Amino acid sequence: MKKPVYLDYAATTPVDPAVADEMVKYLTPDGVFGNPASRSHGFGWQAEAAVESARGQVASLIHADPREIVWTSGATESDNLAIKGAFADLENAHLITSTVEHKAVVDTCKWLEARGLDITWLTPGRDGIVQPKQVFEALKPETRLVSLMLVNNELGCVTDVATIGAGLRERGVLFHVDAAQAAGKTPVDVTAMPMDLMSLSGHKVYGPKGVGALYVRRSPDVRIEAQIHGGGHERGMRSGTLPTHQIVGMGKAFALAESCLDTEIDQLETLRASFLEGLKGLEGVTLNGSETNRVPGIINLSFDGVDSESLMLGLRNLAVSSGSACASATVEPSYVLRGIGLSDERAHRALRFSMGRYTTAEEMAFASAEIIEVVTRLRAVR
C-alpha cells in the first residue's frame, strides 16, 4: 500500500536528519554524555558548553538574549510555568486569555480559576483573531497577566502581539505568548513584539519531542515562581537534570529554521495556493479562519454534507486531523471552531491540513484529488 501523505505538521514534525545526527553525539560513551550540572570535570564542562550553545541558537531565532531562555520539557510545561508562575498568590489578581487558546493554556487557566482567580475569557472574531481593542477594554486595575497565542494551532491565524504587547508594556501588565506554532513558521522578534514570557517547543520545528523553552524577559518587573523544585537549575526557575541531547537537537533545529525561514515560507505559500486551486472544482468547501493574517502551512476547511470522521476514514492515504492533537481522542466538535462562532454541524465537518519542510507539490496534488474523490463519493451516499 502506498505510504500515506503526511499533512499533520501542526501536530508534530519529523526530526530533521541534521538534527538527529547532532543529537547522537551527546548520547554514547565516545560522545559528550556528561551532566551539564557537573562542574568538577571535563565531561560536565563539555555538556554545559553544548547546552549554552543551544541556548544561544534558540535565542537567536527570536532575537533574545541567551540568558532569557529557560529549558523545559516542552511548550505545555512552558505555558504552565509562565501562567502559574505569575500567580504565586491569587488575591487581588486578574488574568486575561481567550477561548481558543491551546489546551495547555486553557486547562491551566481553568485550574487557576477553580481556585479563585478572576479570569476574563475573550472571544475572537470569525477569523479566529483576538483584537488589541478587546484586550485593552478587558483590563482591570488588578490585571497581572495576559496570555494569548501568536499562531493558532487549528486555524493558523496570527495575533497582533506587537500592538497588544506595546499597550500592555505601557500599562505595566505582563504578557505571555504561546509561540509553539509560530517559531520557524513566521518571523518572531521579542524586541519588535514586546512580550515578557514566551513558550517554545522543539518538536514543532523539526527538533525532538520532550524539550521546549520559556523565554523570560530579563527585567525586575518579570518574576515567576518555579513549579518544579530540586537543585535550582535554570537560575532557580526550572529544576531537573538537563537532557543535553534533546537540548542540542532543539538548538540545531532552531538554527536551521533561522537559516531557511524566508525560503520555507515562500515554499509553503506556493504549496498552499496549489492545494486550494486543486480543490476549486469541489463545491461546498469553506475556509475557517483568516485568509490574510495567517501562516501558510495550516489550512482548516469545512466540507458541506460530510462529517470529518467519515472523511478521515475515507482519506486513508492522507494523515490529517480534525483539530488539535491534544484533543483528537474526543468526538466533540473542536472548541476552537465553536469559539469562533461555527455551528456544531459546520465544526463537525472540518479538517485541518498542515504542511511542512518535506511536503512536495506532487503530494499536494495527490491530496486535493483524493479529497475531491472521497467527498464526492460520501455526498452521493448520504
C-alpha positions as CSV (number, residue, x, y, z in Angstrom):
1,M,0.0,0.0,0.0
2,K,1.2,3.5,-0.8
3,K,2.7,5.3,2.1
4,P,0.2,7.9,3.4
5,V,0.9,11.6,2.7
6,Y,1.7,13.3,5.9
7,L,-0.3,16.5,6.3
8,D,-0.3,16.9,10.1
9,Y,2.8,19.0,10.6
10,A,0.9,21.2,13.1
11,A,0.7,18.1,15.4
12,T,4.4,17.3,15.1
13,T,7.2,17.5,12.6
14,P,9.8,14.8,11.8
15,V,13.2,15.4,13.2
16,D,15.5,16.9,10.5
17,P,18.3,14.4,9.7
18,A,20.9,17.0,10.5
19,V,19.3,17.4,14.0
20,A,19.3,13.6,14.6
21,D,23.0,13.4,13.5
22,E,23.9,16.2,16.0
23,M,21.9,14.6,18.9
24,V,23.7,11.2,18.6
25,K,27.0,13.0,19.5
26,Y,25.6,13.6,23.0
27,L,24.4,10.1,23.9
28,T,27.1,7.5,23.7
29,P,30.3,6.7,25.7
30,D,32.5,8.2,23.0
31,G,30.4,11.3,22.8
32,V,29.6,14.2,25.2
33,F,27.3,12.4,27.7
34,G,28.1,14.2,30.9
35,N,25.7,16.0,33.2
36,P,25.7,19.7,32.4
37,A,25.5,20.5,36.1
38,S,28.7,18.5,36.9
39,R,31.2,21.3,37.1
40,S,34.1,19.3,38.7
41,H,35.3,17.7,35.4
42,G,35.6,18.0,31.7
43,F,32.6,15.7,30.9
44,G,30.3,18.1,32.6
45,W,32.0,21.2,31.2
46,Q,31.6,19.9,27.6
47,A,27.9,19.2,28.2
48,E,27.4,22.6,29.7
49,A,29.1,24.2,26.8
50,A,26.8,22.3,24.4
51,V,23.7,23.4,26.4
52,E,24.8,27.0,26.3
53,S,25.5,26.9,22.6
54,A,22.0,25.6,22.0
55,R,20.6,28.3,24.3
56,G,22.2,30.9,22.0
57,Q,20.7,29.2,18.9
58,V,17.2,29.3,20.3
59,A,17.6,32.9,21.4
60,S,18.9,33.9,18.0
61,L,15.8,32.8,16.2
62,I,13.6,35.0,18.4
63,H,16.1,37.9,18.8
64,A,16.5,37.4,22.6
65,D,19.4,37.3,25.0
66,P,20.5,33.7,25.6
67,R,20.2,34.3,29.4
68,E,16.4,34.8,28.8
69,I,16.0,31.2,27.6
70,V,14.8,28.6,30.3
71,W,14.8,25.0,29.2
72,T,11.6,22.9,29.8
73,S,10.2,19.6,28.7
74,G,8.0,21.3,26.1
75,A,5.6,24.1,25.4
76,T,3.0,22.6,27.7
77,E,5.3,22.9,30.7
78,S,6.4,26.4,29.5
79,D,2.8,27.5,29.5
80,N,2.2,26.1,33.0
81,L,5.4,27.7,34.3
82,A,4.6,31.1,32.8
83,I,1.0,31.3,33.9
84,K,1.1,29.5,37.3
85,G,4.4,31.1,38.0
86,A,2.9,34.6,37.6
87,F,0.2,33.8,40.1
88,A,2.0,32.7,43.2
89,D,-0.9,34.4,45.1
90,L,-4.4,34.7,43.7
91,E,-5.6,37.6,45.8
92,N,-6.4,40.8,44.0
93,A,-5.3,39.3,40.7
94,H,-6.8,39.1,37.3
95,L,-5.8,37.2,34.1
96,I,-7.0,37.7,30.5
97,T,-6.9,35.0,27.9
98,S,-9.1,33.7,25.1
99,T,-11.5,30.8,24.5
100,V,-9.4,29.5,21.5
101,E,-6.0,29.0,23.2
102,H,-4.2,25.7,23.2
103,K,-5.4,23.2,25.9
104,A,-2.1,23.8,27.7
105,V,-3.2,27.4,28.4
106,V,-7.0,26.8,28.6
107,D,-6.7,24.0,31.2
108,T,-4.1,25.8,33.2
109,C,-6.3,28.9,33.4
110,K,-9.3,26.8,34.3
111,W,-7.3,25.2,37.1
112,L,-6.4,28.6,38.5
113,E,-10.0,29.8,38.0
114,A,-11.3,26.9,40.1
115,R,-9.0,28.1,42.9
116,G,-10.5,31.6,42.8
117,L,-8.5,33.5,40.2
118,D,-10.5,36.1,38.3
119,I,-10.3,35.4,34.6
120,T,-11.7,37.2,31.6
121,W,-12.2,34.8,28.6
122,L,-12.1,36.8,25.3
123,T,-14.0,35.6,22.2
124,P,-12.3,36.1,18.9
125,G,-14.0,37.1,15.7
126,R,-14.9,34.6,12.9
127,D,-11.3,34.9,11.7
128,G,-10.1,33.5,15.0
129,I,-8.1,36.6,15.9
130,V,-8.4,38.4,19.3
131,Q,-8.2,42.2,18.5
132,P,-6.0,44.5,20.6
133,K,-9.1,46.6,21.5
134,Q,-10.7,43.6,23.1
135,V,-7.6,43.1,25.3
136,F,-7.3,46.7,26.4
137,E,-11.1,47.0,27.1
138,A,-10.9,43.9,29.4
139,L,-8.0,45.3,31.5
140,K,-8.7,45.9,35.2
141,P,-6.5,47.7,37.8
142,E,-5.6,44.2,39.2
143,T,-4.8,42.6,35.8
144,R,-1.5,40.8,36.3
145,L,-1.1,38.8,33.1
146,V,-2.5,38.5,29.5
147,S,-1.9,35.1,27.8
148,L,-2.5,34.7,24.1
149,M,-1.1,32.5,21.3
150,L,0.8,34.0,18.4
151,V,-0.3,31.4,15.8
152,N,-3.5,29.4,16.4
153,N,-2.7,25.7,16.2
154,E,-6.0,24.8,14.4
155,L,-6.6,27.8,12.2
156,G,-3.1,29.2,11.5
157,C,-4.3,32.8,12.1
158,V,-1.8,35.3,13.6
159,T,-2.5,37.5,16.6
160,D,-1.2,41.1,16.5
161,V,1.0,40.6,19.5
162,A,3.2,43.6,18.7
163,T,0.3,46.1,19.2
164,I,-1.0,44.2,22.2
165,G,2.4,43.9,23.8
166,A,3.2,47.6,23.3
167,G,-0.1,48.6,25.0
168,L,0.4,46.1,27.9
169,R,4.1,47.3,28.4
170,E,2.8,50.9,28.8
171,R,0.3,49.7,31.4
172,G,2.7,47.5,33.4
173,V,0.9,44.3,32.6
174,L,2.8,41.1,31.9
175,F,2.3,39.5,28.5
176,H,2.7,35.7,27.9
177,V,2.7,34.4,24.3
178,D,2.4,30.8,23.3
179,A,4.6,30.7,20.2
180,A,4.8,26.9,19.8
181,Q,3.2,27.1,16.3
182,A,4.9,30.3,15.3
183,A,8.6,29.6,15.7
184,G,10.1,28.5,12.3
185,K,6.8,29.4,10.5
186,T,6.8,33.2,10.8
187,P,9.3,35.9,12.0
188,V,9.3,36.1,15.8
189,D,11.2,39.1,17.3
190,V,10.8,39.8,21.1
191,T,12.3,43.2,20.5
192,A,9.7,44.2,18.0
193,M,6.9,42.2,19.7
194,P,7.0,43.4,23.3
195,M,6.4,40.4,25.5
196,D,7.6,39.1,28.8
197,L,7.1,35.4,28.6
198,M,7.0,33.1,25.5
199,S,6.6,29.4,25.2
200,L,8.5,27.4,22.6
201,S,8.6,23.8,21.5
202,G,11.3,21.6,19.9
203,H,9.1,19.1,18.0
204,K,7.1,21.7,16.1
205,V,10.4,23.0,14.5
206,Y,11.9,19.7,13.2
207,G,13.5,19.0,16.6
208,P,12.9,16.2,19.2
209,K,9.9,15.8,21.3
210,G,10.2,16.2,25.1
211,V,12.1,19.5,25.0
212,G,11.0,23.1,24.9
213,A,11.9,26.5,26.3
214,L,10.3,29.5,28.1
215,Y,11.6,33.0,27.1
216,V,11.7,35.1,30.3
217,R,12.5,38.8,29.7
218,R,15.3,40.0,31.9
219,S,13.7,42.7,33.9
220,P,12.9,43.3,37.6
221,D,9.3,43.5,36.6
222,V,9.2,40.0,35.3
223,R,9.2,37.5,38.2
224,I,7.8,33.9,38.0
225,E,7.7,31.3,40.7
226,A,9.2,27.9,39.9
227,Q,6.8,25.0,39.6
228,I,9.4,22.2,39.7
229,H,11.9,22.2,42.7
230,G,15.1,20.3,43.4
231,G,18.6,21.6,42.6
232,G,17.9,25.1,41.5
233,H,18.7,24.5,37.8
234,E,17.9,27.2,35.2
235,R,18.6,30.0,37.6
236,G,16.0,28.5,40.0
237,M,13.1,28.7,37.5
238,R,13.1,25.0,36.5
239,S,15.0,22.3,38.4
240,G,15.9,18.9,36.9
241,T,18.9,17.4,35.1
242,L,19.0,18.9,31.6
243,P,18.6,16.4,28.6
244,T,21.7,17.5,26.7
245,H,21.0,15.5,23.6
246,Q,17.4,16.9,23.3
247,I,18.6,20.5,24.0
248,V,21.3,20.2,21.4
249,G,18.7,18.9,19.0
250,M,16.3,21.8,19.7
251,G,19.2,24.3,19.3
252,K,20.2,22.8,15.9
253,A,16.6,22.8,14.7
254,F,16.2,26.4,15.6
255,A,19.4,27.3,13.9
256,L,18.2,25.5,10.7
257,A,14.8,27.3,11.0
258,E,16.5,30.7,11.2
259,S,18.7,29.9,8.1
260,C,15.8,28.9,5.8
261,L,12.8,30.7,7.3
262,D,12.1,33.0,4.3
263,T,12.6,30.2,1.8
264,E,10.3,27.8,3.6
265,I,7.6,30.5,4.0
266,D,7.7,31.0,0.2
267,Q,7.6,27.3,-0.5
268,L,4.6,26.8,1.8
269,E,2.7,29.7,0.2
270,T,3.2,28.0,-3.2
271,L,2.0,24.6,-1.8
272,R,-1.0,26.2,-0.1
273,A,-2.1,28.0,-3.3
274,S,-1.7,24.9,-5.4
275,F,-3.7,22.8,-2.9
276,L,-6.6,25.3,-2.7
277,E,-6.5,25.7,-6.5
278,G,-6.8,21.9,-6.8
279,L,-10.0,22.0,-4.7
280,K,-11.7,24.8,-6.7
281,G,-13.7,22.3,-8.7
282,L,-15.3,21.0,-5.4
283,E,-18.4,22.9,-4.3
284,G,-19.3,23.5,-0.6
285,V,-15.7,24.0,0.7
286,T,-15.3,26.8,3.3
287,L,-12.0,28.1,4.8
288,N,-12.1,28.5,8.6
289,G,-10.0,31.3,10.0
290,S,-8.3,34.3,8.3
291,E,-7.5,34.4,4.7
292,T,-4.8,37.1,5.1
293,N,-3.4,37.2,8.7
294,R,-2.1,33.6,8.9
295,V,0.8,31.3,8.4
296,P,0.8,29.4,5.1
297,G,1.2,25.9,6.4
298,I,-2.1,25.4,8.3
299,I,-5.4,25.2,6.4
300,N,-8.7,24.4,8.1
301,L,-11.6,23.5,5.8
302,S,-15.2,22.5,6.3
303,F,-16.9,20.3,3.7
304,D,-20.7,20.6,3.3
305,G,-22.6,17.4,3.7
306,V,-19.7,15.3,5.0
307,D,-18.7,14.8,8.7
308,S,-15.0,14.9,9.5
309,E,-14.8,11.4,11.0
310,S,-16.2,9.8,7.9
311,L,-14.0,11.9,5.7
312,M,-10.8,11.0,7.6
313,L,-11.8,7.3,7.4
314,G,-12.2,7.7,3.6
315,L,-8.9,9.6,3.3
316,R,-6.8,6.5,4.2
317,N,-3.9,7.8,2.1
318,L,-3.7,11.1,3.9
319,A,-2.6,11.8,7.5
320,V,-4.7,14.7,8.6
321,S,-6.6,15.7,11.8
322,S,-9.9,17.2,12.8
323,G,-8.3,19.6,15.3
324,S,-5.5,19.8,17.9
325,A,-3.6,16.6,18.5
326,C,-4.2,17.2,22.2
327,A,-7.9,16.9,21.8
328,S,-8.1,14.3,18.9
329,A,-9.4,11.5,21.1
330,T,-12.8,13.2,21.6
331,V,-15.7,13.1,19.2
332,E,-16.8,16.5,20.3
333,P,-16.5,19.3,17.7
334,S,-13.4,21.5,18.1
335,Y,-13.8,24.0,20.9
336,V,-11.7,26.4,18.7
337,L,-14.2,26.2,15.9
338,R,-17.0,26.7,18.3
339,G,-15.1,29.5,19.8
340,I,-15.1,31.5,16.5
341,G,-18.9,31.0,16.2
342,L,-19.2,28.0,14.0
343,S,-22.2,25.8,14.5
344,D,-21.6,22.3,15.8
345,E,-22.7,21.0,12.3
346,R,-20.0,23.0,10.5
347,A,-17.4,22.3,13.1
348,H,-18.1,18.6,12.7
349,R,-17.4,18.9,9.0
350,A,-13.9,20.5,9.4
351,L,-10.4,19.1,8.8
352,R,-7.0,20.6,9.4
353,F,-4.4,20.2,6.7
354,S,-0.9,21.2,7.7
355,M,2.2,21.2,5.5
356,G,5.9,21.4,6.2
357,R,9.5,21.2,5.2
358,Y,9.2,17.8,3.4
359,T,5.8,18.3,1.7
360,T,6.0,18.2,-2.1
361,A,3.9,19.6,-4.9
362,E,3.1,16.1,-6.0
363,E,1.8,15.2,-2.6
364,M,-0.5,18.3,-2.5
365,A,-1.8,17.5,-6.0
366,F,-2.5,13.9,-4.8
367,A,-4.2,15.2,-1.6
368,S,-6.6,17.5,-3.5
369,A,-7.5,14.8,-5.9
370,E,-8.1,12.3,-3.1
371,I,-10.3,14.8,-1.2
372,I,-12.4,15.5,-4.3
373,E,-12.9,11.8,-4.9
374,V,-13.8,10.9,-1.3
375,V,-16.1,13.9,-0.7
376,T,-17.9,13.3,-3.9
377,R,-18.4,9.7,-3.1
378,L,-19.6,10.4,0.5
379,R,-22.0,13.0,-0.6
380,A,-23.5,10.6,-3.2
381,V,-24.4,8.1,-0.5
382,R,-25.9,10.4,2.1
